[in-house]
Amino acid sequence: MTYTLAFSPCPNDTFIFDALVNKKIDTEGMKFNVRLEDVQTLNEFAIAGEASFTKISFGVYPLIMKHYSILNSGSALGRGVGPLLITKSRSGKKEINEQQVAIPGENTTAHLLFSLAFPEATKKVFLRYDEIEKYVLENDAPGVIIHENRFTYQKRGLHKVIDLGAYWEQETGYPIPLGGIVGRKNLGKDIIEKVDRLIKKSLEYSFAHYPEISPYVRDHSQEMEIAVIKQHIDLYVNDFSLNLGEKGHAAIQKLLSVYNQNGPLVK
C-alpha cells in the first residue's frame, strides 16, 4: 500500500525527509506518494483528511485532532524560531491595529500567535508565506513572515516590529510549537508508529551527514544561498525534531489552551 506523505519544500522539511523519500535508509517496505506544498495547503489537506501523513501548523491541530495523531518525530519547535511581524515603514502597535496585515495562511500557528499579540487587529489578508514580503513592499503594510524570509527581509529594507515567537515565550515560558507531522488515526497505531520511526531514522541520517547539503534540499529551497539554507536548518531542526519529548508535548498542550481561550480571534 502507498501512503500520501505531504510536507513543505522548505529546507527544514526536506532535510528531515530527504533520506526517507530518496531511500537513503531502509524504508521497511513502506511506499509514499510525496506532495510538497506551502503550509496553508498542508493544513487544508489535513482538514479535508486527504493526506495519510502531513506536516501541519500546530495552530490548525484543534480542528483535526479528532482524526489525526501527532508523531514524535519531524516537528519544528524551539526557542527563537517564531514568526516575525515586519513593515516597510516603522510602525507602532496602534498603527498595526489599524492596518490590514498579511498573514501566511488562516489556520497557521503564525496567525494564532499574531492574534495573541494583537487581539485588536482584525483587518487581515491571507497569503502564501512567500508572497508576504512582496505584499509589504507594494502596499506599505504590515506582514507576518516565516521560514527563509526571516533571514532575507532586512536586505529588502524591511523592519521588524516584533518577534511573535519571543512574545509567546515571554507570555507562556514554553518553547514555540510551530509545526509537526500528523498521521491519520484510521491507519492504525502500528503504521503510524512505523512511519514515526522511519522519519526519525531519516533525520538521523541527515544529521550524520551535516553540514553537507544534499541536492534534494538545495533544489527545493526558495533561497538558494547555501548559508541561508544552513541558517534555516540550524534554526528549525533540533532535538525536538527527533523527539518531541515531555517538553514538546507540554508546549503543544499550552498552544491548545491558548487556542481554546482565543479561538474566536483567529476565525
C-alpha positions as CSV (number, residue, x, y, z in Angstrom):
1,M,0.0,0.0,0.0
2,T,1.2,3.5,-0.8
3,Y,0.7,6.4,1.7
4,T,0.4,10.1,1.0
5,L,3.3,12.0,2.7
6,A,3.0,15.8,2.4
7,F,5.4,18.4,3.7
8,S,6.8,21.8,2.7
9,P,9.7,22.5,0.3
10,C,11.4,24.5,3.0
11,P,14.9,23.3,4.0
12,N,13.9,22.1,7.5
13,D,11.3,19.7,6.0
14,T,13.4,18.5,3.0
15,F,16.3,18.0,5.3
16,I,14.2,15.8,7.6
17,F,12.6,13.7,4.8
18,D,15.4,13.5,2.3
19,A,16.7,10.1,3.4
20,L,13.3,8.6,3.6
21,V,11.8,9.8,0.3
22,N,15.0,9.2,-1.6
23,K,15.5,5.7,0.0
24,K,18.9,6.5,1.6
25,I,17.6,4.4,4.5
26,D,15.7,1.2,4.6
27,T,12.1,2.2,4.3
28,E,11.0,-1.3,5.5
29,G,8.7,-1.8,2.6
30,M,6.8,1.5,3.0
31,K,5.9,3.4,-0.2
32,F,4.9,7.1,-0.3
33,N,3.3,9.4,-2.7
34,V,5.1,12.6,-1.8
35,R,3.5,16.1,-2.0
36,L,5.4,19.3,-1.4
37,E,3.1,22.3,-0.7
38,D,3.0,25.5,1.3
39,V,1.9,25.4,4.9
40,Q,-1.7,26.6,4.4
41,T,-2.2,24.0,1.7
42,L,-0.8,21.3,4.0
43,N,-3.2,22.5,6.7
44,E,-6.1,22.2,4.2
45,F,-5.0,18.7,3.3
46,A,-5.3,17.7,7.0
47,I,-8.7,19.5,7.4
48,A,-10.0,17.6,4.4
49,G,-8.4,14.3,5.6
50,E,-6.7,13.9,2.3
51,A,-3.2,13.0,3.5
52,S,-2.1,9.9,5.3
53,F,0.8,11.8,6.8
54,T,1.3,15.5,6.6
55,K,3.2,18.5,8.1
56,I,0.8,20.9,9.7
57,S,0.9,24.2,11.6
58,F,0.1,23.3,15.3
59,G,-2.3,26.2,15.0
60,V,-4.6,24.0,13.0
61,Y,-4.3,21.0,15.2
62,P,-7.5,21.7,17.3
63,L,-9.5,21.4,14.0
64,I,-8.1,18.0,13.1
65,M,-7.1,16.3,16.4
66,K,-10.2,14.0,16.2
67,H,-8.8,12.4,13.1
68,Y,-5.0,12.8,13.3
69,S,-2.3,11.9,15.8
70,I,0.9,13.9,16.3
71,L,4.1,12.0,15.6
72,N,7.0,12.3,17.9
73,S,9.5,13.0,15.0
74,G,9.6,15.7,12.4
75,S,8.4,18.8,14.3
76,A,9.6,22.4,14.2
77,L,9.7,23.6,17.8
78,G,12.1,25.6,19.9
79,R,13.2,29.0,21.2
80,G,13.9,32.0,19.0
81,V,12.2,30.3,16.0
82,G,8.9,32.2,15.8
83,P,7.3,34.3,13.1
84,L,8.2,38.0,12.7
85,L,5.9,40.9,12.2
86,I,7.5,43.3,9.7
87,T,6.8,46.6,8.0
88,K,8.2,48.8,5.3
89,S,7.7,52.0,7.3
90,R,8.4,51.7,11.0
91,S,5.0,51.3,12.8
92,G,3.9,51.0,16.4
93,K,1.3,48.7,17.9
94,K,-1.5,51.3,17.5
95,E,-0.8,51.6,13.8
96,I,-0.7,47.8,13.4
97,N,-4.2,47.5,14.8
98,E,-5.5,50.0,12.2
99,Q,-3.8,48.5,9.2
100,Q,-4.5,45.4,7.0
101,V,-2.0,42.8,7.9
102,A,-0.7,40.0,5.6
103,I,-0.8,36.6,7.3
104,P,0.7,33.3,5.9
105,G,-2.5,31.3,6.0
106,E,-5.6,31.4,8.1
107,N,-5.1,28.2,10.0
108,T,-1.4,28.7,10.8
109,T,0.4,28.9,14.1
110,A,1.7,32.3,12.8
111,H,-1.9,33.6,12.7
112,L,-2.6,32.3,16.2
113,L,0.5,34.0,17.6
114,F,-0.3,37.2,15.8
115,S,-3.8,37.2,17.3
116,L,-2.4,36.6,20.7
117,A,-0.1,39.6,20.5
118,F,-2.5,41.8,18.6
119,P,-6.1,40.9,19.7
120,E,-7.5,44.2,18.4
121,A,-6.1,43.8,14.9
122,T,-9.0,42.5,12.8
123,K,-8.0,43.6,9.2
124,K,-6.2,40.7,7.7
125,V,-5.4,39.3,4.3
126,F,-4.2,35.6,4.0
127,L,-1.4,34.9,1.5
128,R,1.2,32.2,0.8
129,Y,4.1,32.7,3.1
130,D,6.4,33.5,0.1
131,E,4.1,36.3,-1.0
132,I,4.2,38.3,2.2
133,E,7.4,40.4,1.6
134,K,6.1,41.5,-1.8
135,Y,2.8,42.5,-0.3
136,V,4.5,44.5,2.5
137,L,6.7,46.3,-0.1
138,E,4.0,47.1,-2.6
139,N,1.3,48.1,0.0
140,D,3.5,49.6,2.7
141,A,1.5,47.4,5.1
142,P,2.5,45.0,7.9
143,G,3.0,41.3,7.3
144,V,3.9,38.2,9.3
145,I,6.9,36.3,7.8
146,I,8.1,32.7,8.4
147,H,10.7,30.3,7.0
148,E,13.5,31.7,4.9
149,N,12.1,35.2,4.9
150,R,13.3,35.6,8.5
151,F,16.8,35.8,7.0
152,T,16.2,38.0,4.0
153,Y,13.7,40.7,4.9
154,Q,16.4,43.2,6.1
155,K,18.1,43.0,2.7
156,R,14.9,44.4,1.2
157,G,14.8,47.4,3.6
158,L,12.0,46.0,5.8
159,H,11.8,46.4,9.6
160,K,10.9,44.1,12.4
161,V,8.1,45.3,14.6
162,I,8.0,42.3,17.0
163,D,9.2,38.7,17.2
164,L,6.0,36.8,17.8
165,G,7.8,33.8,18.9
166,A,9.7,35.8,21.6
167,Y,6.3,37.2,22.7
168,W,4.9,33.7,23.1
169,E,7.9,32.6,25.1
170,Q,7.7,35.7,27.4
171,E,3.9,35.1,27.9
172,T,4.0,31.4,28.4
173,G,7.5,30.3,29.3
174,Y,7.3,27.5,26.7
175,P,9.2,26.9,23.5
176,I,7.2,27.7,20.5
177,P,5.5,24.8,18.7
178,L,5.4,25.9,15.1
179,G,4.5,22.7,13.2
180,G,4.7,19.0,13.3
181,I,3.9,15.7,11.5
182,V,0.5,14.1,11.9
183,G,-0.8,10.7,10.8
184,R,-4.4,9.8,10.1
185,K,-5.7,7.7,13.1
186,N,-7.6,5.2,10.9
187,L,-4.3,3.9,9.6
188,G,-3.8,2.2,12.9
189,K,-1.3,2.5,15.6
190,D,1.3,0.1,14.1
191,I,1.5,2.0,10.8
192,I,1.7,5.4,12.5
193,E,4.5,4.2,14.8
194,K,6.4,2.7,11.9
195,V,6.4,5.9,9.9
196,D,7.3,7.8,13.0
197,R,10.3,5.6,13.5
198,L,11.3,6.0,9.8
199,I,11.1,9.8,10.0
200,K,13.4,9.7,13.0
201,K,15.9,7.4,11.1
202,S,15.7,9.8,8.1
203,L,16.6,12.8,10.2
204,E,19.4,10.9,12.0
205,Y,20.8,10.2,8.6
206,S,20.8,13.8,7.6
207,F,22.3,14.9,10.9
208,A,25.1,12.3,10.4
209,H,26.0,13.9,7.0
210,Y,25.5,17.6,8.1
211,P,26.7,20.2,7.2
212,E,26.6,18.6,3.7
213,I,23.5,20.0,1.9
214,S,22.0,17.4,-0.5
215,P,20.8,18.3,-4.0
216,Y,17.3,17.4,-2.8
217,V,17.4,20.2,-0.1
218,R,19.0,22.7,-2.5
219,D,16.7,22.1,-5.4
220,H,13.5,22.8,-3.3
221,S,14.8,25.8,-1.4
222,Q,13.3,29.1,-2.2
223,E,16.5,30.8,-1.2
224,M,19.4,29.1,-3.0
225,E,22.3,30.5,-0.9
226,I,23.8,27.7,1.0
227,A,24.5,29.9,4.0
228,V,20.8,30.8,4.3
229,I,19.8,27.1,3.9
230,K,22.1,26.2,6.8
231,Q,20.7,29.1,8.9
232,H,17.2,27.7,8.2
233,I,18.1,24.1,9.2
234,D,20.1,25.3,12.3
235,L,17.1,27.3,13.5
236,Y,14.2,24.9,12.9
237,V,15.7,21.4,13.1
238,N,16.8,20.3,16.6
239,D,16.3,17.7,19.3
240,F,12.6,18.4,19.3
241,S,12.6,17.4,15.6
242,L,14.0,14.0,16.6
243,N,11.6,13.5,19.5
244,L,9.1,16.0,21.0
245,G,9.5,14.5,24.4
246,E,7.7,15.7,27.5
247,K,8.6,19.4,27.0
248,G,7.5,19.4,23.4
249,H,4.1,17.8,24.2
250,A,3.6,20.2,27.1
251,A,4.2,23.2,24.7
252,I,1.6,21.8,22.3
253,Q,-0.9,21.5,25.1
254,K,-0.2,25.1,26.1
255,L,-0.9,26.2,22.5
256,L,-4.2,24.2,22.5
257,S,-5.1,26.0,25.8
258,V,-4.3,29.4,24.2
259,Y,-6.4,28.4,21.1
260,N,-9.3,27.5,23.3
261,Q,-9.1,30.8,25.1
262,N,-8.6,32.9,21.9
263,G,-10.0,30.7,19.2
264,P,-12.7,33.3,18.0
265,L,-9.9,35.7,17.3
266,V,-8.4,33.5,14.6
267,K,-11.6,32.6,12.8
